[in-house]
Amino acid sequence: MRRIVVGCLVLVVILANFATAYAKPITDLTKERNQIKNEKNQKQQDLKNTQYEKNRIEQEINAIDIELETVTKEIDRLTAESEKTQQNLDKTEGELHVATEDKDSQYETLKARMRVMYETGSIGYLKVIFESDGFSDFLNRVEYINRIMQYDQKVLTRYQQTEATIAEKVKQIEQEKLDLQVITNQQQAKQGSLNASIDSKSDLILKLSKEEKNVNDQLAQLDKEENDISALIKEEQRKAAAAAAAAAAAANAASRKTYAYTGGRLQYPVPAYAGAAVNSPYGPRKSPISGKQEFHTGVDLKATFGTNIVAAEKGTVIFSGKKNGYGNTIIIDHGNGISTLYAHNSSLVVPVGAEVSRGQVVAKAGSTGYSTGVHLHFEVRVNGAHTNPLPYLTK
């Protein structure tokens, strides 16, 4: 019995020592777990704040894109008004030139008549009258002299009217030149506003790229859009193939025009800068936004704001609208699995379903979407998958 009691006492001592030995590590683990929870909660809050900031900046970017579209339309209106005013000015200057020549001719005539009037004077006219052979001849001579005087009066009156016309045209030209200068100043102000908006937008995009999470979200969005575009192209090409098969089976069943690209060089999509060096080639590169390595799915071609963007080949427009990363985008199906993509435009000219010809204007160059400057992002896709566009443009 005594042995049992002693054994129990020893066991109690051992258990007490065991509890004392391990009490501190468990407490530490609990604290670490709580600390991890707190850090996790903080990270989740940081993620929410980052997402909020990302959404705010993207809203600012979208607002600037809308502003760019508005200012572009205003510049187009001012350009048309400037051209009309210039045409009116050219017309008025032409009229002034004609009136000046007419005045010079009239002046010579008037000068000759004044010389005759000075040489003959009233005595000369009286001599003509009183040398008449009779009353009838007298009346005829009076009528003749009266007509001469009326002619002289008409010459003088016409000369005075021409002088008044010239003065009016000069005044009109001065006003039209002032109007043209006002319009030119407005155009320059709008262009300055446009450039400032583009710069502001570039700053916002660069600010957005500083947040690692935002960059990852952008890349994920671009990947999603990439898959969406591939799926869209494949679906539209499937529909086109189905339509072509139906048309072959029954001519009256064809519902859309189909094309079949058979090779050959594509039209350079920015004719104004054909032959210019490529801004950024197809393939791996350092992202101008995030600074990280990425795969560039097309080529960036030189363009200025509002430059005409044309279809590289005839085909059907299968997409015409906004895609976040790409901005204002056009996609054209050329048949046989070939399609082309035109991104970052300031405005779009053709709608979905439009049949376009090679070289037809489809958009205006800009800097919408994830872009830090005006250019055209151009892609060639084979069965929805991107490929290097340069061989299609240069072979």
HUUR-V467290 format. One record per pair of residues at least 4 apart in sequence whose C-alpha atoms are under 7 Angstrom apart, sorted by the first residue. I is the first residue (numbers start at 1). J is the second residue. Records with the same first field share a line. If there is no record, write none. Layout:
BEGIN
I = J + J
END
This chain:
BEGIN
1 = 5
2 = 6
3 = 7
4 = 8
5 = 9
6 = 10
7 = 11
8 = 12
9 = 13
10 = 14
11 = 15
12 = 16
13 = 17
14 = 18
15 = 19
16 = 20
17 = 21
18 = 22
19 = 23
22 = 26
23 = 27
24 = 28
25 = 29
26 = 30
27 = 31
28 = 32
29 = 33
30 = 34
31 = 35
32 = 36
33 = 37
34 = 38
35 = 39
36 = 40
37 = 41
38 = 42
39 = 43
40 = 44
41 = 45
42 = 46
43 = 47
44 = 48
45 = 49
46 = 50
47 = 51
48 = 52
49 = 53
50 = 54
51 = 55
52 = 56
53 = 57
54 = 58 + 208 + 214
55 = 59
56 = 60
57 = 61 + 204
58 = 62
59 = 63
60 = 64
61 = 65 + 201
62 = 66
63 = 67
64 = 68 + 197 + 201
65 = 69 + 368
66 = 70
67 = 71
68 = 72 + 194
69 = 73 + 346 + 347
70 = 74
71 = 75 + 190 + 194
72 = 76
73 = 77
74 = 78
75 = 79 + 187 + 190
76 = 80
77 = 81
78 = 82 + 183 + 187
79 = 83
80 = 84
81 = 85
82 = 86 + 180 + 183
83 = 87
84 = 88
85 = 89 + 176 + 180
86 = 90
87 = 91
88 = 92
89 = 93 + 173 + 176
90 = 94
91 = 95
92 = 96 + 169 + 173
93 = 97 + 173
94 = 98
95 = 99
96 = 100 + 166 + 169
97 = 101
98 = 102
99 = 103 + 162 + 166
100 = 104 + 166
101 = 105
102 = 106
103 = 107 + 159 + 162
104 = 108
105 = 109
106 = 110 + 159
107 = 111
108 = 112
109 = 113
110 = 114 + 155 + 156
111 = 115
112 = 116
113 = 117 + 152
114 = 118
115 = 119
116 = 120
117 = 121
120 = 124 + 125
121 = 125
122 = 126
123 = 127
124 = 128
125 = 129
126 = 130
127 = 131
129 = 138 + 141 + 142
132 = 137 + 138
133 = 137
134 = 138
135 = 139
136 = 140
137 = 141
138 = 142
139 = 143
140 = 144
141 = 145
142 = 146
143 = 147
144 = 148
145 = 149
146 = 150
147 = 151
148 = 152
149 = 153
150 = 154
151 = 155
152 = 156
153 = 157
154 = 158
155 = 159
156 = 160
157 = 161
158 = 162
159 = 163
160 = 164
161 = 165
162 = 166
163 = 167
164 = 168
165 = 169
166 = 170
167 = 171
168 = 172
169 = 173
170 = 174
171 = 175
172 = 176
173 = 177
174 = 178
175 = 179
176 = 180
177 = 181
178 = 182
179 = 183
180 = 184
181 = 185
182 = 186
183 = 187
184 = 188
185 = 189
186 = 190
187 = 191
188 = 192
189 = 193
190 = 194
191 = 195
192 = 196
193 = 197
194 = 198
195 = 199
196 = 200
197 = 201
198 = 202
199 = 203
200 = 204
201 = 205
202 = 206 + 372
203 = 207
204 = 208
205 = 209
206 = 210 + 289
208 = 214
209 = 214 + 215 + 289 + 290
211 = 215
212 = 216
213 = 217
214 = 218
215 = 219 + 290
216 = 220
217 = 221
218 = 222
219 = 223
220 = 224
221 = 225
222 = 226 + 325
223 = 227
224 = 228
225 = 229
226 = 230
227 = 231
228 = 232
229 = 233
230 = 234 + 384 + 385
231 = 235
232 = 236
233 = 237 + 384
234 = 238 + 383 + 384
235 = 239
236 = 240 + 318
237 = 241 + 337
238 = 242
239 = 243
240 = 244 + 258
241 = 245
242 = 246
243 = 247 + 254 + 255 + 256
244 = 248 + 258
245 = 249
246 = 250 + 253 + 254
247 = 251 + 252 + 253 + 254
258 = 335
259 = 315 + 334 + 335
260 = 334 + 335 + 336
261 = 334 + 335 + 336 + 338
265 = 392 + 393 + 394 + 395
266 = 312 + 313 + 392 + 393
267 = 312 + 313 + 358 + 359 + 393
268 = 274 + 312 + 393
269 = 309 + 310 + 311 + 312
270 = 274 + 303 + 308 + 309 + 310
273 = 302 + 303
276 = 302
278 = 300 + 301 + 302
279 = 300 + 301 + 302
280 = 299 + 300
281 = 298 + 299 + 300
282 = 296 + 297 + 298 + 299 + 388
283 = 295 + 296 + 297
284 = 293 + 294 + 295 + 296
285 = 293 + 294 + 295 + 296
286 = 291 + 292 + 293 + 294
287 = 291 + 292 + 293 + 294
297 = 379 + 386
298 = 377 + 378 + 379 + 388 + 389
299 = 377 + 378 + 379 + 389
300 = 375 + 376 + 377 + 378
301 = 375 + 376 + 377
302 = 375 + 376
303 = 307 + 365 + 374 + 375 + 376
304 = 365 + 374 + 375
305 = 365 + 366 + 374
306 = 346 + 364 + 365 + 366
307 = 364 + 365
308 = 361 + 363 + 364 + 365
309 = 361 + 362 + 363 + 364 + 365
310 = 359 + 360 + 361 + 362 + 363
311 = 357 + 358 + 359 + 360 + 361 + 362
312 = 358 + 359
313 = 334 + 357 + 358 + 359
314 = 334 + 356 + 357 + 358
315 = 332 + 333 + 334 + 355 + 356 + 357
316 = 332 + 333 + 334 + 353 + 354 + 355 + 356
317 = 331 + 332 + 333 + 351 + 352 + 353 + 354 + 355
318 = 331 + 332 + 333 + 352 + 353
319 = 330 + 331 + 352
320 = 329 + 330 + 331 + 351 + 352
321 = 328 + 329 + 330
322 = 327 + 328 + 329
323 = 327 + 328 + 329
324 = 369
325 = 369 + 370
326 = 343 + 344 + 369 + 370
327 = 343 + 344 + 345 + 368 + 369
328 = 343 + 344 + 345 + 346 + 347 + 348 + 368
329 = 342 + 343 + 344 + 345
330 = 341 + 342 + 343
331 = 339 + 340 + 341 + 342
332 = 339 + 340 + 341
333 = 338 + 339 + 340
334 = 338 + 339
337 = 382 + 383
338 = 381 + 382 + 383
339 = 380 + 381 + 382
340 = 379 + 380 + 381
341 = 378 + 379 + 380
342 = 376 + 377 + 378 + 379
343 = 376 + 377 + 378
344 = 366 + 367 + 368 + 369 + 371 + 376 + 377
345 = 363 + 364 + 365 + 366 + 367 + 368
346 = 364 + 365 + 366 + 367 + 368
347 = 363 + 364
348 = 362 + 363 + 364
349 = 362 + 363
350 = 354 + 362
356 = 360
365 = 374 + 375 + 376
366 = 374 + 375
367 = 371 + 372 + 373 + 374 + 375
379 = 386 + 389
380 = 386 + 387 + 388 + 389
381 = 385 + 386 + 387
382 = 386
389 = 393
390 = 394
391 = 395
END
